[in-house]
Amino acid sequence: MPAPAAIPKEIPQSAGEAAILDAATRLFSENGYDGVSMRRIAEAAGVSKANIYHHFASKEALFFAIMRRSAQELTSLIENLAEGRGSFEHRLQAFAGAHLEHLFDNAARVRLVLREAFSGDEQTSRTVVEQVLGGIVNRMIAIFDAGQRAGLLRDDLDPGLCATLLMGADLFYFQVHGLLRQIPEADFIRDPGHYSQQMTDVLLNGMLAEPAGGRAAG
């Protein structure tokens, strides 16, 4: 895939553009970038191929528009974590729940991002990082770093690790949800809200029970 050339700066608003983006997202997610033609996207969107080129200069531009839309929506959730009301712990729990809901509400786009990120193609992976993951991860790291400097988090932890654990736990749940539902003992998988609360509690407070006299030094 070529490097990005024409990436829309804003999320398209028209019904025609939305239909094209939705169809392209689904088809790219199912078949990969190289397995989908512009003609097939046009048929799925119910528009002409010329209409797609009216909105997007190329298939690459269409793909990058999907990437940017995904990044913009997730960025708004992250800003609520950074600037929202309430304690850091409360905002962290709210973000985790909203992030998990976002993954399921945008399943086709999420699977597309993951598919392209792990495609094995270095240029494609770099593009996904530049257009979607890089800015998001960096913003999350900055939020955890600010929490450390404010004395809200342990100062011996890597902020990048904290961000990765939080977002990675949600992604894991999203990816294995259907599989783990088949395991009776995996009760946590059946209730996303309960999972989110328990997961953030474990991340913030750990798994070890507190001894009667306080936690012993390791």
C-alpha positions as CSV (number, residue, x, y, z in Angstrom):
1,M,0.0,0.0,0.0
2,P,1.4,3.4,-0.9
3,A,2.1,6.1,1.8
4,P,-0.9,8.3,2.5
5,A,-1.5,11.1,0.0
6,A,-4.9,12.6,0.5
7,I,-6.4,12.1,3.9
8,P,-9.6,14.0,4.8
9,K,-9.1,16.3,7.8
10,E,-12.7,15.9,9.0
11,I,-15.1,13.0,9.3
12,P,-17.3,13.1,6.2
13,Q,-20.9,14.1,6.9
14,S,-23.0,13.4,3.8
15,A,-25.2,10.2,3.6
16,G,-23.4,9.2,0.4
17,E,-19.9,9.4,2.0
18,A,-21.2,7.6,5.1
19,A,-22.6,4.7,2.9
20,I,-19.3,4.4,1.1
21,L,-17.3,4.4,4.3
22,D,-19.5,1.8,5.9
23,A,-19.4,-0.5,2.9
24,A,-15.6,-0.1,2.5
25,T,-15.1,-0.8,6.2
26,R,-17.1,-4.0,6.1
27,L,-15.5,-5.3,2.9
28,F,-11.9,-4.4,3.9
29,S,-12.5,-6.0,7.3
30,E,-13.7,-9.2,5.7
31,N,-11.3,-9.5,2.7
32,G,-8.3,-7.2,3.4
33,Y,-7.3,-4.1,1.6
34,D,-5.9,-5.9,-1.5
35,G,-9.0,-8.2,-1.8
36,V,-11.5,-5.4,-2.4
37,S,-12.0,-3.4,-5.6
38,M,-13.6,0.0,-5.9
39,R,-16.3,-1.5,-8.1
40,R,-17.2,-3.9,-5.3
41,I,-17.4,-1.1,-2.8
42,A,-19.6,0.9,-5.1
43,E,-22.0,-2.0,-5.5
44,A,-22.1,-2.6,-1.7
45,A,-22.7,1.1,-1.0
46,G,-25.4,1.4,-3.7
47,V,-23.5,4.1,-5.6
48,S,-21.5,4.4,-8.8
49,K,-17.8,4.0,-8.9
50,A,-17.6,7.6,-10.2
51,N,-19.4,8.7,-7.1
52,I,-16.8,7.2,-4.9
53,Y,-14.0,9.0,-6.8
54,H,-16.1,12.2,-6.4
55,H,-15.6,11.9,-2.6
56,F,-12.2,10.0,-2.4
57,A,-9.3,10.5,-4.8
58,S,-8.3,6.8,-4.6
59,K,-8.8,3.6,-2.8
60,E,-5.9,4.5,-0.6
61,A,-7.6,7.8,0.3
62,L,-10.8,5.9,1.2
63,F,-8.9,3.5,3.4
64,F,-7.1,6.3,5.2
65,A,-10.4,8.1,5.7
66,I,-11.7,5.0,7.6
67,M,-8.5,5.0,9.7
68,R,-8.9,8.7,10.6
69,R,-12.6,8.3,11.5
70,S,-11.7,5.5,13.8
71,A,-9.0,7.6,15.5
72,Q,-11.2,10.7,15.9
73,E,-13.9,8.8,17.7
74,L,-11.6,7.1,20.1
75,T,-9.7,10.4,20.7
76,S,-12.9,11.9,22.1
77,L,-13.1,9.1,24.7
78,I,-9.5,9.7,25.7
79,E,-10.1,13.4,26.1
80,N,-12.9,12.7,28.5
81,L,-10.5,10.6,30.5
82,A,-8.0,13.5,30.5
83,E,-10.3,16.4,31.1
84,G,-13.5,14.9,32.5
85,R,-15.0,15.4,36.0
86,G,-14.5,13.2,39.0
87,S,-11.5,11.4,40.4
88,F,-8.9,9.8,38.3
89,E,-10.1,6.4,39.3
90,H,-13.7,7.2,38.4
91,R,-12.6,8.6,35.0
92,L,-10.4,5.6,34.4
93,Q,-13.3,3.2,35.1
94,A,-15.6,5.3,32.9
95,F,-13.1,5.3,30.0
96,A,-12.6,1.5,30.2
97,G,-16.3,0.9,30.0
98,A,-16.8,3.5,27.1
99,H,-13.8,2.1,25.3
100,L,-15.1,-1.5,25.4
101,E,-18.5,-0.3,24.2
102,H,-16.8,1.6,21.4
103,L,-15.0,-1.6,20.3
104,F,-18.3,-3.6,20.0
105,D,-20.2,-0.7,18.4
106,N,-17.5,-0.3,15.7
107,A,-16.6,-4.0,15.4
108,A,-16.0,-3.9,11.6
109,R,-13.7,-0.9,11.8
110,V,-11.8,-2.3,14.8
111,R,-11.3,-5.7,13.1
112,L,-10.1,-3.8,10.0
113,V,-7.5,-1.8,12.0
114,L,-6.3,-5.0,13.8
115,R,-6.1,-6.9,10.5
116,E,-4.1,-4.3,8.8
117,A,-1.9,-3.6,11.8
118,F,-0.9,-7.3,12.0
119,S,-0.8,-7.9,8.2
120,G,2.9,-8.5,8.2
121,D,3.4,-5.6,5.7
122,E,5.7,-3.1,7.2
123,Q,4.4,-0.1,5.3
124,T,0.8,-1.0,6.2
125,S,1.6,-1.4,9.8
126,R,3.5,1.9,9.8
127,T,0.5,3.6,8.3
128,V,-1.9,2.2,10.9
129,V,0.4,3.5,13.6
130,E,0.7,6.9,12.1
131,Q,-3.0,7.3,11.3
132,V,-4.7,5.5,14.3
133,L,-2.6,4.0,17.0
134,G,0.4,6.3,17.5
135,G,-1.4,9.4,18.6
136,I,-3.9,7.5,20.8
137,V,-1.2,5.6,22.6
138,N,0.9,8.7,23.1
139,R,-2.1,10.6,24.6
140,M,-2.8,7.7,26.9
141,I,0.8,7.6,28.1
142,A,0.7,11.3,28.7
143,I,-2.5,10.9,30.9
144,F,-0.9,8.2,33.0
145,D,2.3,10.3,33.2
146,A,0.3,13.2,34.5
147,G,-1.4,10.9,37.1
148,Q,2.0,9.9,38.3
149,R,3.2,13.5,38.6
150,A,0.1,14.4,40.5
151,G,0.8,11.6,43.0
152,L,-2.2,9.5,42.0
153,L,-0.3,6.5,40.7
154,R,2.8,4.7,41.7
155,D,5.9,6.5,40.4
156,D,7.8,3.2,39.8
157,L,5.5,2.2,36.9
158,D,6.1,2.9,33.2
159,P,3.1,5.0,32.0
160,G,3.3,3.2,28.6
161,L,2.8,-0.1,30.4
162,C,-0.2,1.3,32.3
163,A,-1.8,2.5,29.0
164,T,-1.1,-0.8,27.2
165,L,-2.6,-2.9,30.0
166,L,-5.8,-0.9,30.1
167,M,-6.4,-0.8,26.4
168,G,-5.0,-4.3,25.8
169,A,-7.4,-5.8,28.3
170,D,-10.4,-4.3,26.5
171,L,-9.0,-5.5,23.1
172,F,-8.5,-9.0,24.5
173,Y,-12.1,-9.1,25.7
174,F,-13.4,-7.9,22.3
175,Q,-11.4,-10.5,20.4
176,V,-12.1,-13.5,22.5
177,H,-15.6,-12.7,23.7
178,G,-17.4,-15.2,21.4
179,L,-14.9,-18.0,22.2
180,L,-14.9,-17.6,25.9
181,R,-18.7,-17.5,26.0
182,Q,-18.5,-21.2,25.3
183,I,-16.6,-21.9,28.6
184,P,-19.1,-22.1,31.5
185,E,-16.5,-21.2,34.1
186,A,-15.7,-17.9,32.4
187,D,-18.6,-16.0,33.9
188,F,-16.8,-12.6,33.6
189,I,-17.2,-12.7,29.8
190,R,-21.0,-12.6,29.8
191,D,-21.3,-9.1,31.3
192,P,-19.1,-6.4,29.6
193,G,-20.0,-3.8,32.3
194,H,-19.0,-6.1,35.1
195,Y,-15.9,-7.1,33.3
196,S,-14.9,-3.5,32.9
197,Q,-15.4,-2.7,36.5
198,Q,-13.5,-5.8,37.7
199,M,-10.7,-5.3,35.2
200,T,-10.0,-1.7,36.2
201,D,-10.2,-2.7,39.9
202,V,-7.5,-5.3,39.3
203,L,-5.3,-2.9,37.4
204,L,-5.6,-0.2,40.1
205,N,-5.6,-2.3,43.2
206,G,-4.0,-5.6,42.3
207,M,-5.0,-9.2,42.9
208,L,-3.3,-10.0,46.2
209,A,-5.5,-9.9,49.3
210,E,-4.5,-7.3,51.9
211,P,-3.0,-9.0,55.0
212,A,-4.7,-8.2,58.3
213,G,-1.8,-6.1,59.4
214,G,-1.2,-4.4,56.0
215,R,0.6,-5.7,53.0
216,A,4.0,-7.1,53.8
217,A,7.0,-5.8,52.0
218,G,8.1,-7.9,49.1
